[in-house]
Amino acid sequence: MKNNLFDIEGQVVAITGGTGVLGRCIAKYLALNGAKVAIMGRKAEVGEGIAAEIREAGGDAMFVATDVMSQETTTAARDAILARYGKIDALLNAAGGNMKGATITPDQTFFDLQAEEFQKVLNLNLTGTVIPTQVFLEPMVRQGKGSIVNFSSMAAFRPMTRVCGYAAAKAGISNFTAYMATECARKFGEGIRVNAIAPGFFITEQNRALLTNPDGSFTQRGQDVIRQTPFGRMGEPEELCGTIHYLISNAAKFVTGTVAVVDGGFNCFAM
């Protein structure tokens, strides 16, 4: 009998930010590979539509309205998932984003940074990862196993221009991932694993205007990204799925505290 280390059949996977470009792609992939997927987000109509698409394609999915900044609604979402599926095997913390006031454009200086917007971006990305982790870790600890995958970024590795708040938050997520890996292993056993994925540049609704022009061509920022990416292109959302699949499967049973880079070589490029 074959031992398929990558088998995720029957796993229950909760995904925050599941209505975004990357989240929805990953949700569909995992569901069609046998996982039961709980899509979490604030856009109910979009989320219900994604879940319906997955079910029509033969997968098992549900949508739960969730605000990752609220302990109350996140706990309610967790309880709804447990009520339907009876367990939670993996949590993907894909919720996040940026705000204009937390960025510094080429014609601005650090003095133009809006501290309030900076704080909001930190909260959305970093605290919006901490709260779901705390809430969803509970049933994992009770069942003695579980996998958490946080979403870091190239901005956590490289001090990129403009994205001051976002970069600070993502660097915090990488650090939080390492911290939680040790915290969970030492206090709850080796069955609980915490890792992160660091996507390179993928076109999403949030960065589309920054990286592309209305006609689809690349802006100067987009061209700079391509120039510094050895593969010479942006990533496709489905290219994150394999790494996610690996991290939540038994193939990564001895892997915790790592940040898996999926970037077409961007982070290793020097000049």
N, C-alpha and C positions, 0 to 999 in steps of 0.2 A: 504494500500500500504506500502510495506516494505521500510524503510530508510536504505540503505546500506552505512554505513559510509566509507567503504573501496572501494567503487566503483571508479575506475580510467578510466572508459570508456571514450574515446575521449580526455583525457588529452594529451597535447604535452610535451614530456619530452626530454630535450637535455642532452646528456651525454658526458663530456670530458673524454679522456682516454677510449673511448668506444671500442677500439680494443684490450684492455688488457684482461687478463683472467677473472677478476672480472667484468669489464665493459661490456663485451660482454654477460656474463651470465645474468646480471641484465637487459640489453637491451632486450634480448630474452624473459625473464620472463614478463617484463612490457608490451611488445608488444602483447604477447599472452594473456594478461589479459585486453586488450582493449585500451592501451595507443598507441599514435603515437610517435614513437621513432626516434630521430635524433642522430645518432652516429657520434661523432667528434673525430678526431685523425689525425696523420700524415701518417699512412700507408694506402694509398688509396686502394690498391688491397685487403688488409685484410678487411678494412671497408666495401667496396662494397660487398665483399663476405658475410659478416655477415648480412648486410641489405637484400641481396638477399635470404639468408636462412630464415630470418624472414618473408619475403613476401611469400615465397614458403609455409611456415607453416600457412599462413593465417593472419599474422600480417601486420602492416603498419610501414615501416621504410625507412629512407634515410641515406646516408652517406655524410658528409661534411668535406672536408680536412681542418684541423685546427691546428694552432700552438698556444697553450695557452699563449706563451710568447710574442705573437704579438697582439697588440690591433687591428691592421688593419685586419689581417686574422680572428680574433675572431669576429669582427664586421661584416665582410663579411659573415661568417658562420651564425651568428644570422639573418642577413637579408635574407639569402637563406632559412632558416627555416621558417621565417615569411612569405616569399613569397609563400611557399608551403602550410603551415598549418594555417596561419593567426593569430597565437598566440603562446605563450610559457608559459606553466603552471608550469613547474619545471625544475630546473637545477641541475644536479648531477656533482659535481666537483671531478671526479675520476682520473684525470691525475696526474701523479707524478712518482717518482722513486729515485734511488740512484746512486752514482758514487764511484768508488774505492778510489779515492783520498780523499773523504769525510768520509772515514771510518778509524778506527784504529784497526788493527789486533792484536792478542795476542802477537806477537813478535815485535810490534811497541809501541811507546809512543805518547803522544800528540804532540811532536815536529815533528812527521812525517805527521801530518795532512797538506793537501795541501789547503791553503786558497782559491785559485781560484776554486778548485773543490767544496769546502764547499759552496762558494757563488753560484755556479751553481745549487747545490742541493736545497739551500734555494730558489733560483729563480724559479726553476721548480715546486717545491711543494707549496711554499707559494705564490709567485707572480703569479704562474700559476693557483692559486685559486682566487686571488684578481682580476686579469684582466677579466676572464669570469664572475665573480660575478658582476663587474661594468657594463660590456656590456649587460648581459642578465637581469639585474635588471631593466633596462629602460622600456622594454615593460611590465614587471610585474607591475611596478608603474603606467603606463598608464591604465592598465586594472584593477588595484586595488586589485590584488591578485597574489600570486605566492609562490612557495616553493623552497628554495635552500637547498641542502644537500651537505655539504663538507665531504671530507674523511680525518679523523684524523687517529690515530694509537695507539696501545698499547705503542709505544715509546713516546707518548705524556704524558702518565701517569707515566711510569717507566723509570728511567735513565739506559737504557740498554747499555751494552758494545758494542763497535764497531761502532754503527750507529750514530756518532756524528752529522753530518750535517742533516741527515734525521730526527732524533729525535728533533732537534732544530726547523726544519721546521714544523713538525707535531704539536709540542706544540704551535707554532705560529698559526696554523690553528684552533686549539681548542679555543685559545684566540680570534682570528679574528671572529670565529663563534658567540661567546658571544657578542662581540662588535657589529657586524652587526645585530644581533637579536634586540638589543635595538635601534640602529640607525634607522633601518627600521620601527619598530613599532611606535617609537616616531614621526618620520617625514613623514612616508607614510601610516600609519594605520595598523590595526591588520590583514589585509589581506595578508601581506607579512611576511612569516616565514622563519627563517634561523636556521638550525640545522646541526648536523654532525653525522657521523657514525664512530665508532672506531673498525675496524676489529681486531680480534686476529690474529693468524697465519694461513695463507692460502698459499698453494703452488702456486706461480706465476712464470712467466718466469724470473723475476728479482731475486727472492730469491731461486730458485730451487737448484742452485749449492751450496748455502750457507747451505741449510737445508737437502739436500739429496745427496747421492753418486750416481755415474753412474748406479749402480745396483738397485737403488730405495730405498735402506736402508737409515736410517737417519744418518747424520753426528753427531758429538758431539754436535754441536749447535742445530740441530734438536732434538736430544735426550733431551737436556736441556729444550727445549720448551715443549715437551711432558711431562716431569717430573713435570713441573710447571703448567700444564693445567689439572685441575680436571677431565675433560672429557677424558683425556688420548689420545687425537688425534688432528690432524690438522683440520681446518674447511674446509667445502666444499663450493665452490663459491655460490651455490644456497641457502645456509643458510644465506646469507646476504639479499636476496630478500624480505623476509617478513618484515624486519625492514624498508627497503627502501620504500616498498609499504605503510606501515603505515605512515611514515613521510611525504609522498607527498599526502596522502589522507585526507579527512575531519575527519577521526578518530583522527588525530593529530591537529585539528583546534586550540586548545588552547596550543599547544606545540611549543615553540621557545627557542633558545639559549641553547639547550641541546646537549650533546654528548652521543649518544646511543651506548653502548658497546655490541659487538657480538663476544665473545672470548672463549666460553667453560669454563669460570671461571678463565682464566689466571690472570686477574687483581685483583681478590679477594683472590688469593692464597698467603699465607704468608710463610709457611715452610713445 
